Amino acid sequence: MSSKTLAKNRKARFEYEIQKTMEVGIVLQGTEVKSIRAGQINLAESYCRVDDSLQVYLLNAHISQYDFGNRHNHDPLRPRRLLLHRSEIRRLYGQVKEQGLTMIPLKIYLKGGIIKMELALGRGKKLHDKRQTMKKRDAERDVERTLSERD
């Protein structure tokens, strides 16, 4: 089954040290699905949280209103419920509470006509970790540049 990436959270891998990733479903309204398929979604400042009733919600993800929607168009910043098994939610909740991890959406993609999300557990990086990431990225870019100049 092929998958088509619709949106990525590009800052996530820079801001967080990713520990584990998983695929989850999202509860969406019809106009939200159409907007996402059109690429009108922003995951930059979004995160996930488990509430008291053991439900996981995607917060601060901006899905623009559908241009051709009617008066039943969706709220762009509404919380969206994520679909996980109860045991997975309990495991995530325990890791977030005990280990101080954060749930971050990495990307939203189409998989067999269904919109899925890649959810990651990560720990926030400190400033020096971010600097090391930037140095490593610059070094890799320089190596690629010298290799392409030789060809």
DOMAR-746290 format. One record per residue: x, y, z of N, C-alpha, C in turn; residue in three letters. Coordinates in nm, 2 decimals. Example, Ala and Ser with C-alpha at 12.3 -4.5 7.8 and 13.67 -1.06 7.14 Angstrom:
BEGIN
1.32  -0.57  0.78  1.23  -0.45  0.78  1.32  -0.33  0.78  ALA;
1.28  -0.22  0.71  1.37  -0.11  0.71  1.29  0.00  0.79  SER;
END
This chain:
BEGIN
0.08  -0.12  0.00  0.00  0.00  0.00  0.09  0.12  0.00  MET;
0.06  0.21  -0.09  0.15  0.33  -0.10  0.09  0.44  -0.01  SER;
0.18  0.53  0.03  0.13  0.64  0.12  0.18  0.77  0.06  SER;
0.10  0.88  0.07  0.14  1.01  0.01  0.14  1.11  0.13  LYS;
0.25  1.17  0.16  0.27  1.26  0.27  0.19  1.39  0.23  THR;
0.10  1.43  0.32  0.02  1.56  0.30  0.08  1.67  0.38  LEU;
0.14  1.65  0.50  0.20  1.76  0.58  0.30  1.70  0.67  ALA;
0.41  1.78  0.69  0.52  1.74  0.78  0.54  1.84  0.89  LYS;
0.58  1.80  1.01  0.62  1.89  1.11  0.77  1.90  1.11  ASN;
0.82  1.99  1.03  0.97  2.00  1.01  1.05  2.04  1.13  ARG;
0.99  2.11  1.22  1.06  2.16  1.34  1.07  2.05  1.44  LYS;
0.99  1.94  1.43  0.98  1.84  1.54  1.12  1.77  1.56  ALA;
1.18  1.73  1.45  1.31  1.65  1.47  1.42  1.75  1.52  ARG;
1.41  1.88  1.49  1.51  1.97  1.54  1.49  2.00  1.69  PHE;
1.36  2.02  1.73  1.33  2.06  1.86  1.33  1.94  1.96  GLU;
1.30  1.82  1.91  1.29  1.70  2.00  1.38  1.59  1.96  TYR;
1.42  1.51  2.06  1.49  1.39  2.04  1.38  1.28  2.03  GLU;
1.36  1.22  1.92  1.25  1.13  1.90  1.29  0.99  1.95  ILE;
1.20  0.94  2.04  1.23  0.81  2.10  1.16  0.69  2.03  GLN;
1.03  0.72  2.00  0.94  0.61  1.94  0.84  0.67  1.85  LYS;
0.80  0.61  1.74  0.69  0.66  1.65  0.59  0.55  1.64  THR;
0.46  0.59  1.61  0.35  0.50  1.58  0.25  0.57  1.49  MET;
0.18  0.48  1.42  0.07  0.53  1.33  -0.06  0.53  1.40  GLU;
-0.13  0.65  1.39  -0.26  0.66  1.45  -0.36  0.72  1.35  VAL;
-0.49  0.69  1.38  -0.60  0.75  1.30  -0.64  0.88  1.36  GLY;
-0.72  0.96  1.29  -0.77  1.09  1.33  -0.92  1.09  1.30  ILE;
-1.00  1.15  1.40  -1.14  1.17  1.38  -1.16  1.31  1.31  VAL;
-1.20  1.31  1.19  -1.21  1.44  1.12  -1.36  1.46  1.06  LEU;
-1.39  1.58  1.04  -1.51  1.62  0.97  -1.49  1.62  0.82  GLN;
-1.60  1.62  0.74  -1.58  1.61  0.60  -1.51  1.73  0.54  GLY;
-1.53  1.85  0.58  -1.46  1.96  0.53  -1.31  1.96  0.57  THR;
-1.28  1.90  0.68  -1.14  1.89  0.72  -1.06  1.79  0.63  GLU;
-1.13  1.68  0.59  -1.07  1.59  0.50  -1.03  1.66  0.37  VAL;
-1.13  1.73  0.32  -1.11  1.80  0.19  -0.99  1.90  0.20  LYS;
-0.99  1.98  0.31  -0.88  2.07  0.33  -0.74  2.01  0.34  SER;
-0.74  1.89  0.41  -0.61  1.82  0.43  -0.56  1.77  0.30  ILE;
-0.66  1.71  0.22  -0.62  1.66  0.09  -0.57  1.77  0.00  ARG;
-0.62  1.89  0.02  -0.57  2.00  -0.06  -0.44  2.06  0.00  ALA;
-0.39  2.00  0.11  -0.26  2.05  0.17  -0.27  2.17  0.26  GLY;
-0.39  2.20  0.30  -0.42  2.32  0.39  -0.41  2.28  0.54  GLN;
-0.30  2.23  0.58  -0.28  2.19  0.72  -0.14  2.24  0.77  ILE;
-0.13  2.28  0.89  -0.01  2.33  0.95  0.01  2.26  1.09  ASN;
0.12  2.18  1.10  0.15  2.11  1.22  0.26  2.17  1.31  LEU;
0.30  2.30  1.27  0.42  2.36  1.33  0.41  2.36  1.48  ALA;
0.31  2.41  1.54  0.30  2.43  1.69  0.21  2.33  1.75  GLU;
0.18  2.22  1.68  0.09  2.12  1.74  0.15  2.02  1.83  SER;
0.07  1.97  1.92  0.11  1.86  2.01  -0.01  1.78  2.05  TYR;
0.01  1.67  2.12  -0.10  1.58  2.16  -0.10  1.57  2.31  CYS;
-0.22  1.54  2.36  -0.24  1.53  2.51  -0.34  1.43  2.54  ARG;
-0.32  1.36  2.65  -0.42  1.26  2.70  -0.50  1.33  2.81  VAL;
-0.64  1.32  2.79  -0.72  1.38  2.89  -0.76  1.28  3.00  ASP;
-0.85  1.33  3.09  -0.88  1.24  3.21  -0.96  1.12  3.17  ASP;
-1.04  1.12  3.06  -1.12  1.01  3.02  -1.04  0.91  2.93  SER;
-0.90  0.92  2.93  -0.81  0.84  2.85  -0.84  0.85  2.70  LEU;
-0.86  0.97  2.65  -0.87  1.00  2.51  -0.75  1.08  2.47  GLN;
-0.69  1.06  2.35  -0.58  1.14  2.31  -0.63  1.24  2.21  VAL;
-0.59  1.37  2.22  -0.63  1.47  2.13  -0.51  1.54  2.07  TYR;
-0.53  1.58  1.94  -0.44  1.66  1.87  -0.48  1.81  1.89  LEU;
-0.39  1.89  1.94  -0.41  2.03  1.98  -0.32  2.12  1.89  LEU;
-0.38  2.24  1.86  -0.31  2.35  1.79  -0.27  2.31  1.65  ASN;
-0.33  2.21  1.59  -0.31  2.18  1.45  -0.41  2.27  1.37  ALA;
-0.35  2.35  1.28  -0.44  2.44  1.20  -0.48  2.38  1.07  HIS;
-0.61  2.35  1.05  -0.66  2.30  0.93  -0.75  2.41  0.87  ILE;
-0.71  2.47  0.77  -0.78  2.59  0.71  -0.92  2.54  0.67  SER;
-1.01  2.64  0.68  -1.15  2.61  0.63  -1.15  2.58  0.49  GLN;
-1.24  2.49  0.45  -1.25  2.45  0.31  -1.31  2.56  0.23  TYR;
-1.25  2.60  0.12  -1.30  2.71  0.04  -1.44  2.70  -0.01  ASP;
-1.48  2.58  -0.05  -1.61  2.56  -0.10  -1.71  2.50  0.00  PHE;
-1.67  2.51  0.13  -1.76  2.46  0.23  -1.88  2.56  0.26  GLY;
-1.98  2.51  0.32  -2.10  2.60  0.35  -2.10  2.64  0.49  ASN;
-2.21  2.67  0.55  -2.22  2.72  0.69  -2.18  2.61  0.79  ARG;
-2.16  2.49  0.75  -2.12  2.38  0.84  -1.97  2.35  0.83  HIS;
-1.90  2.46  0.79  -1.75  2.44  0.78  -1.69  2.43  0.92  ASN;
-1.58  2.37  0.94  -1.52  2.34  1.07  -1.44  2.46  1.13  HIS;
-1.41  2.44  1.26  -1.33  2.54  1.33  -1.18  2.50  1.30  ASP;
-1.10  2.59  1.25  -0.96  2.56  1.21  -0.87  2.50  1.33  PRO;
-0.90  2.54  1.45  -0.81  2.50  1.56  -0.88  2.40  1.66  LEU;
-0.99  2.34  1.62  -1.06  2.26  1.72  -0.97  2.13  1.76  ARG;
-0.98  2.08  1.88  -0.91  1.96  1.92  -0.97  1.84  1.84  PRO;
-0.88  1.76  1.79  -0.92  1.64  1.71  -0.88  1.51  1.79  ARG;
-0.97  1.42  1.80  -0.94  1.30  1.87  -0.86  1.20  1.79  ARG;
-0.76  1.14  1.85  -0.68  1.04  1.78  -0.73  0.90  1.82  LEU;
-0.72  0.81  1.72  -0.77  0.67  1.74  -0.66  0.58  1.77  LEU;
-0.66  0.53  1.90  -0.56  0.43  1.95  -0.63  0.33  2.03  LEU;
-0.57  0.22  2.05  -0.63  0.12  2.14  -0.61  0.16  2.28  HIS;
-0.69  0.12  2.37  -0.69  0.16  2.51  -0.56  0.13  2.58  ARG;
-0.50  0.01  2.54  -0.37  -0.03  2.60  -0.26  0.06  2.55  SER;
-0.26  0.10  2.43  -0.16  0.20  2.37  -0.17  0.33  2.44  GLU;
-0.30  0.38  2.47  -0.32  0.51  2.54  -0.26  0.50  2.68  ILE;
-0.29  0.39  2.75  -0.23  0.37  2.88  -0.08  0.37  2.88  ARG;
-0.02  0.31  2.79  0.13  0.30  2.78  0.18  0.44  2.75  ARG;
0.12  0.51  2.66  0.16  0.65  2.63  0.15  0.74  2.75  LEU;
0.04  0.73  2.81  0.01  0.81  2.93  0.12  0.79  3.04  TYR;
0.15  0.66  3.06  0.25  0.63  3.16  0.39  0.69  3.12  GLY;
0.43  0.68  3.00  0.56  0.73  2.95  0.56  0.88  2.96  GLN;
0.45  0.95  2.93  0.45  1.09  2.93  0.46  1.14  3.08  VAL;
0.39  1.07  3.17  0.39  1.11  3.31  0.52  1.08  3.38  LYS;
0.57  0.96  3.36  0.68  0.91  3.44  0.81  0.96  3.38  GLU;
0.83  0.95  3.25  0.96  0.98  3.19  0.97  1.13  3.14  GLN;
0.86  1.20  3.15  0.86  1.34  3.10  0.87  1.36  2.95  GLY;
0.81  1.26  2.88  0.82  1.27  2.73  0.70  1.36  2.68  LEU;
0.71  1.40  2.55  0.60  1.47  2.49  0.56  1.40  2.36  THR;
0.42  1.41  2.34  0.37  1.35  2.22  0.36  1.45  2.11  MET;
0.43  1.43  2.00  0.44  1.52  1.89  0.40  1.46  1.76  ILE;
0.31  1.53  1.68  0.27  1.48  1.55  0.39  1.51  1.45  PRO;
0.44  1.41  1.38  0.55  1.42  1.28  0.50  1.45  1.14  LEU;
0.40  1.37  1.10  0.35  1.40  0.96  0.21  1.34  0.95  LYS;
0.13  1.39  0.85  0.00  1.34  0.82  0.01  1.29  0.67  ILE;
-0.04  1.17  0.65  -0.03  1.11  0.52  -0.16  1.03  0.48  TYR;
-0.17  1.01  0.36  -0.28  0.92  0.31  -0.23  0.78  0.29  LEU;
-0.30  0.68  0.35  -0.26  0.54  0.34  -0.39  0.46  0.29  LYS;
-0.39  0.43  0.17  -0.50  0.35  0.11  -0.63  0.44  0.12  GLY;
-0.62  0.57  0.10  -0.74  0.65  0.09  -0.78  0.70  0.23  GLY;
-0.71  0.66  0.34  -0.75  0.70  0.47  -0.64  0.79  0.53  ILE;
-0.68  0.90  0.59  -0.58  0.99  0.65  -0.53  0.94  0.78  ILE;
-0.40  0.92  0.79  -0.33  0.88  0.91  -0.23  0.98  0.96  LYS;
-0.18  0.96  1.08  -0.08  1.05  1.14  0.03  0.97  1.20  MET;
0.15  1.02  1.19  0.26  0.96  1.26  0.29  1.03  1.39  GLU;
0.27  0.97  1.50  0.28  1.03  1.63  0.41  0.98  1.69  LEU;
0.49  1.07  1.75  0.62  1.04  1.81  0.62  1.08  1.96  ALA;
0.69  1.00  2.03  0.73  1.03  2.17  0.87  1.09  2.17  LEU;
0.88  1.21  2.23  1.01  1.27  2.22  1.04  1.35  2.35  GLY;
1.17  1.38  2.37  1.22  1.46  2.48  1.27  1.59  2.42  ARG;
1.24  1.70  2.47  1.29  1.83  2.42  1.44  1.84  2.43  GLY;
1.50  1.89  2.32  1.64  1.91  2.32  1.68  2.04  2.39  LYS;
1.80  2.04  2.45  1.85  2.16  2.51  1.92  2.24  2.40  LYS;
1.96  2.36  2.43  2.02  2.45  2.33  2.15  2.39  2.27  LEU;
2.24  2.33  2.35  2.36  2.27  2.30  2.34  2.15  2.21  HIS;
2.23  2.08  2.24  2.19  1.96  2.15  2.15  2.01  2.02  ASP;
2.08  2.13  2.01  2.04  2.18  1.88  2.16  2.23  1.81  LYS;
2.25  2.29  1.88  2.38  2.33  1.81  2.45  2.22  1.75  ARG;
2.46  2.10  1.82  2.52  1.99  1.77  2.45  1.94  1.64  GLN;
2.32  1.94  1.64  2.24  1.90  1.53  2.27  1.98  1.41  THR;
2.28  2.12  1.43  2.31  2.21  1.32  2.45  2.18  1.27  MET;
2.55  2.16  1.36  2.69  2.13  1.31  2.69  2.00  1.23  LYS;
2.62  1.90  1.27  2.62  1.77  1.20  2.56  1.79  1.06  LYS;
2.45  1.87  1.06  2.38  1.89  0.93  2.47  1.97  0.83  ARG;
2.54  2.07  0.89  2.63  2.15  0.80  2.75  2.06  0.75  ASP;
2.80  1.97  0.84  2.91  1.88  0.79  2.86  1.79  0.68  ALA;
2.74  1.73  0.70  2.69  1.64  0.60  2.67  1.71  0.47  GLU;
2.62  1.84  0.47  2.60  1.92  0.36  2.73  1.95  0.28  ARG;
2.84  1.98  0.36  2.97  2.00  0.30  3.02  1.88  0.23  ASP;
3.00  1.76  0.29  3.05  1.64  0.23  2.98  1.61  0.10  VAL;
2.84  1.63  0.11  2.76  1.61  -0.02  2.81  1.71  -0.13  GLU;
2.84  1.83  -0.09  2.88  1.93  -0.19  3.02  1.89  -0.25  ARG;
3.11  1.85  -0.17  3.24  1.81  -0.22  3.23  1.68  -0.31  THR;
3.14  1.59  -0.27  3.12  1.47  -0.35  3.06  1.51  -0.49  LEU;
2.97  1.60  -0.49  2.90  1.63  -0.61  2.99  1.72  -0.70  SER;
3.09  1.79  -0.64  3.18  1.87  -0.72  3.28  1.77  -0.79  GLU;
3.31  1.66  -0.74  3.41  1.57  -0.79  3.35  1.50  -0.92  ARG;
3.22  1.48  -0.92  3.15  1.41  -1.03  3.14  1.49  -1.15  ASP;
END
